[in-house]
Amino acid sequence: MDVTQTLNEVMTMGGALGAALVDMTSGMALGTIGGGGIDLDIAAAGNTEVVKAKLRTMEDLGIQGQIEDILITLSTQYHLIRPLGSDSTVFLYVVLNKAQANLAMARRTLAKIEAGLQL
């Protein structure tokens, strides 16, 4: 699956408002779709810093392993960040409407989509 197909599939998840595939090296979005009033390019840059901060903290604490996903819960939205298993410098970022999304299903679906992504 390519970037466009991947982002289109992400948007089929219940409550999906927007999604981006993000390069952590530059903080730039490699592709975006939707947004629900969120500037996904700004979100890509900001969430790059979130992932980098978590990786630094894991290193400082001597925690081994990879980040599977990061969840940020807002009053009306879920923000999911999922680094790619095949390329840890790239992550999927998804914004979900909290009232419409099933968080467990969204995480499961995102893992499946991520596994099928070819860069």
C-alpha positions as CSV (number, residue, x, y, z in Angstrom):
1,M,0.0,0.0,0.0
2,D,1.4,3.5,-0.9
3,V,1.0,6.7,1.1
4,T,-2.2,7.9,-0.6
5,Q,-3.9,4.5,-0.2
6,T,-2.7,4.3,3.4
7,L,-4.1,7.7,4.3
8,N,-7.4,6.9,2.5
9,E,-7.7,3.7,4.5
10,V,-7.1,5.6,7.8
11,M,-9.9,7.9,7.0
12,T,-12.4,5.0,6.8
13,M,-12.0,4.5,10.6
14,G,-15.0,5.6,12.6
15,G,-14.6,9.2,13.7
16,A,-11.5,9.9,11.6
17,L,-11.0,13.7,11.1
18,G,-7.6,13.8,9.6
19,A,-4.3,11.9,9.2
20,A,-0.7,12.4,8.2
21,L,2.4,10.4,7.5
22,V,5.3,12.2,9.1
23,D,9.0,12.1,8.6
24,M,10.6,12.5,12.0
25,T,13.9,13.6,10.6
26,S,12.5,16.8,9.2
27,G,9.2,17.1,11.0
28,M,7.5,17.4,7.7
29,A,4.3,15.6,6.5
30,L,5.0,13.2,3.7
31,G,1.2,13.2,3.0
32,T,-2.0,14.4,4.7
33,I,-5.7,13.9,4.3
34,G,-8.6,15.7,6.0
35,G,-7.9,17.7,9.1
36,G,-11.1,18.6,10.8
37,G,-9.9,22.2,11.3
38,I,-6.4,21.1,12.3
39,D,-3.4,22.2,10.3
40,L,-1.8,18.8,9.8
41,D,1.5,20.3,8.8
42,I,1.8,22.2,12.1
43,A,0.6,19.0,13.9
44,A,3.3,17.0,12.1
45,A,6.1,19.2,13.3
46,G,4.7,19.4,16.9
47,N,4.1,15.7,17.2
48,T,7.6,15.0,15.9
49,E,8.8,16.7,19.1
50,V,6.5,14.6,21.2
51,V,7.9,11.4,19.8
52,K,11.5,12.6,20.1
53,A,10.9,13.6,23.7
54,K,9.5,10.2,24.5
55,L,12.5,8.4,22.8
56,R,15.0,10.6,24.8
57,T,13.2,9.8,28.0
58,M,13.2,6.1,27.2
59,E,16.9,6.3,26.6
60,D,17.6,8.2,29.8
61,L,15.6,5.6,31.8
62,G,17.3,2.7,30.0
63,I,14.0,1.4,28.7
64,Q,14.5,-1.0,25.8
65,G,12.0,-1.6,23.0
66,Q,10.0,0.4,20.5
67,I,7.1,2.8,20.8
68,E,4.0,1.0,19.5
69,D,1.8,4.1,19.8
70,I,1.2,7.3,21.7
71,L,-2.3,8.4,22.7
72,I,-3.2,12.0,23.5
73,T,-6.7,12.4,24.8
74,L,-8.3,15.8,24.5
75,S,-11.8,16.8,25.5
76,T,-13.3,16.1,22.1
77,Q,-10.6,14.3,20.2
78,Y,-8.1,11.4,20.3
79,H,-4.7,11.9,18.7
80,L,-2.9,8.7,17.9
81,I,0.8,8.6,16.9
82,R,2.1,5.2,15.5
83,P,5.8,4.9,14.5
84,L,6.3,2.5,11.6
85,G,7.8,-0.8,12.5
86,S,9.6,-0.9,9.2
87,D,11.1,2.6,9.5
88,S,11.2,4.2,13.0
89,T,11.9,7.6,11.5
90,V,8.3,7.8,10.1
91,F,5.0,7.8,12.0
92,L,1.3,7.8,11.3
93,Y,-0.6,10.6,13.0
94,V,-4.4,10.4,13.2
95,V,-7.0,12.7,14.7
96,L,-10.3,11.1,15.8
97,N,-13.6,12.6,17.0
98,K,-13.8,11.2,20.5
99,A,-17.6,10.9,20.4
100,Q,-17.6,8.8,17.2
101,A,-14.4,6.8,17.5
102,N,-13.9,3.4,19.1
103,L,-10.4,3.8,20.5
104,A,-9.6,0.0,20.8
105,M,-10.8,-0.6,17.2
106,A,-8.9,2.5,16.0
107,R,-5.6,1.3,17.5
108,R,-6.1,-2.2,16.1
109,T,-7.0,-0.8,12.6
110,L,-4.0,1.6,12.7
111,A,-1.6,-1.3,13.6
112,K,-3.0,-3.3,10.6
113,I,-2.7,-0.3,8.2
114,E,0.8,0.5,9.4
115,A,1.9,-3.1,8.8
116,G,0.8,-2.9,5.2
117,L,2.4,0.4,4.4
118,Q,5.3,0.3,1.8
119,L,7.6,3.3,1.6
